[in-house]
Amino acid sequence: MSDTLDLTSAVFTKTELGQQEIQSRALGLAPLVRRILVLADGKKSGGELAAFLPSADDIQSVLQQLLNHGCLEAQAGNKPASAAVSRNADASATATPVEGEVAATGDIPGLVPAAKRTVKDNEMARNFMINSINAIIGQQMRITLIQNISDAKTTDALRAVYRDWEASMADHGIGKKRLPELKEKLFKVL
């Protein structure tokens, strides 16, 4: 099945063996492979899970290992990722912006109204936030924040996790030093 399966667009769920592996660690999976097993929740595609690895290129190998061990399975009736993106685009296209509208978080100055952001802007903002955490702080340190950013599919949702991203950067020496530059870049798409 995995020979014809597009691992990056497929959505994966844990099998019973995968659930047991999380508890027992009997297979002795490498830490990054185990991380993907834990994060596979039946909602994230392989491409979305790639955000939790040092290199997005590694996701094919990791997913294949988990499939070979019988820990994961692709969900039946997967919808292409583009369909989910289209639904988000349609939802934001129908929103009517109010002049001078404030972001959902209410206190992020300098941002354009959320309704003016595109699905591509959201994707770029999400990738920027995740990549900056991985590069400056390290993946192992803010896994919950990375997951929250990854799960944020709309501009308003991304803006809601922005303060956590900003606080994490401010708490790190290099992140604090680079925060003004990072915010300026992020605000172009957030």
Secondary structure as the mmCIF struct_conf table of DSSP 4:
data_model
#
loop_
_struct_conf.conf_type_id
_struct_conf.id
_struct_conf.beg_label_comp_id
_struct_conf.beg_label_asym_id
_struct_conf.beg_label_seq_id
_struct_conf.end_label_comp_id
_struct_conf.end_label_asym_id
_struct_conf.end_label_seq_id
TURN_TY1_P TURN_TY1_P1 SER A 2 THR A 4
BEND BEND1 LEU A 5 LEU A 5
TURN_TY1_P TURN_TY1_P2 LEU A 7 SER A 9
BEND BEND2 ALA A 10 ALA A 10
STRN STRN1 VAL A 11 VAL A 11
STRN STRN2 PHE A 12 LYS A 14
HELX_RH_AL_P HELX_RH_AL_P1 GLU A 16 SER A 24
TURN_TY1_P TURN_TY1_P3 ALA A 26 LEU A 27
HELX_RH_AL_P HELX_RH_AL_P2 PRO A 31 LEU A 39
BEND BEND3 GLY A 42 LYS A 43
STRN STRN3 SER A 45 SER A 45
HELX_RH_AL_P HELX_RH_AL_P3 GLY A 46 LEU A 49
HELX_RH_3T_P HELX_RH_3T_P1 ALA A 50 PHE A 52
BEND BEND4 LEU A 53 SER A 55
HELX_RH_3T_P HELX_RH_3T_P2 ALA A 56 ASP A 58
HELX_RH_AL_P HELX_RH_AL_P4 ILE A 59 HIS A 69
TURN_TY1_P TURN_TY1_P4 GLY A 70 GLY A 70
BEND BEND5 CYS A 71 CYS A 71
STRN STRN4 LEU A 72 ALA A 74
HELX_LH_PP_P HELX_LH_PP_P1 GLN A 75 GLN A 75
TURN_TY1_P TURN_TY1_P5 ALA A 76 GLY A 77
HELX_LH_PP_P HELX_LH_PP_P2 ASN A 78 PRO A 80
HELX_RH_AL_P HELX_RH_AL_P5 ALA A 81 THR A 94
HELX_LH_PP_P HELX_LH_PP_P3 PRO A 97 VAL A 98
TURN_TY1_P TURN_TY1_P6 GLU A 99 GLY A 100
HELX_LH_PP_P HELX_LH_PP_P4 GLU A 101 ALA A 103
TURN_TY1_P TURN_TY1_P7 ALA A 104 THR A 105
BEND BEND6 GLY A 106 GLY A 106
TURN_TY1_P TURN_TY1_P8 PRO A 109 GLY A 110
HELX_LH_PP_P HELX_LH_PP_P5 LEU A 111 PRO A 113
HELX_RH_3T_P HELX_RH_3T_P3 ALA A 114 LYS A 116
HELX_RH_AL_P HELX_RH_AL_P6 VAL A 119 SER A 132
HELX_RH_PI_P HELX_RH_PI_P1 ILE A 133 ILE A 137
HELX_RH_3T_P HELX_RH_3T_P4 GLN A 139 MET A 141
HELX_RH_AL_P HELX_RH_AL_P7 ILE A 143 ASP A 151
BEND BEND7 THR A 154 THR A 154
HELX_RH_AL_P HELX_RH_AL_P8 THR A 155 ALA A 170
TURN_TY1_P TURN_TY1_P9 ASP A 171 ASP A 171
BEND BEND8 HIS A 172 HIS A 172
HELX_RH_AL_P HELX_RH_AL_P9 GLY A 173 PHE A 187
TURN_TY1_P TURN_TY1_P10 LYS A 188 VAL A 189
#
